[in-house]
Amino acid sequence: MAKEAAVDPLDESSRTAVASLSAAPALRIIPPLNFCPVEKQLYRSGQPSLINQSFLEQLNLKTILWLASEEPMEDFLDYCLGNNINIEFVGLINDYSYTNINPWDSLDERTIKKALELICNQDNYPLLVCCGMGRHRTGAVIGCLRRLQGWNLASVSEEYRRFTGARGGRILVELLIESFDVLSVEGDPAKLPEFLR
């Protein structure tokens, strides 16, 4: 039986071989928090940061739906502007006639309907749906999309809870998904993405 040659750490050729194997890649591609493909060219995540920009470039995004009630970070806005990505501010409360049971939270049926109508237009693809953490607001919109696709409520709830982490889901969000009127979503049938035809 042949004996394997030992690697001598003092030998220059051994150090060079080990260094070349363990060198970090020049470009790190790191997805945003809670990133996940939803359907072909439709993605979900938390708010991307500077470290995620090389990953986002791989997606060739055309549109980002911002669902949070607060403004996104400035570097995120600069990235979108510099890469010609359209940001739709669906969650910002800028309508003074806006009424909601929870004034701190812009998540309601009207917001979800607007987001789904943008998702139902293939002209907006590739598309990323995101909010601060990619959990509750994003989960509500994706949950209502799944209802629009005909998913059963058990599967919709399981997918929602998968992204909420150890803290768990919010029962009010799950009730909102359950009670959402999928027939209220309007759009041009000719522009529907393939997964909704």
C-alpha positions, 0 to 999 in steps of 0.5 A: 500500500502506497503511503501518502506524502505529508504536506510540509508547512515550511515547504514553499510549494505546499504553502502556495497550493494551500493558499490557492485552495483557500483564497476567498473569491474576489466577488462575494454574492450574498442574497438579502435577508429572507431572499427566496424565489417565488415564481420565475423572475419573481423574488421576495426578500428583506431590504437589500443592503450594500453587501447584496448588490452583486447578488441583485445584479445577477437578477437583472431586476426591472421593478422592486415593490417596497412594502414598508411604511418607512423609507428604504435606506439611501444606499438602496435607493441610490443602487436602484437609481444607478441600475435603472430599477423602478421602485414602487412605494406600495407601503408608504403612507402618503395619503392623508385620507388613509384610514387603517385600524393600525395607523403605524402599519400600512398593511391592509387590503388596499395596499395588498391589492395594489401590490398584486396588481403590479405583480400581475403585470409581466411588464414589471418583471423581473420583480422583487417584493421586499420590506424591512425584514421580508417577513410580515408585509412581504409574507402577506402579499405573497400569501395573497398571491398564493391565494390568487393562484388557488393554493389552500390556506394550510399551504399558504400559512405554512409558507408565511410561517417559514419566513417569520422565524422563531418569533412566529407569525402574526395571527392578524396577518394570517387572517388578512390573507384568509379574508383577502378578496382575490376577485378585487385584483384587476389587471390586463389578462394579456399581461399576466405572468405565465404562472397566473395563466 
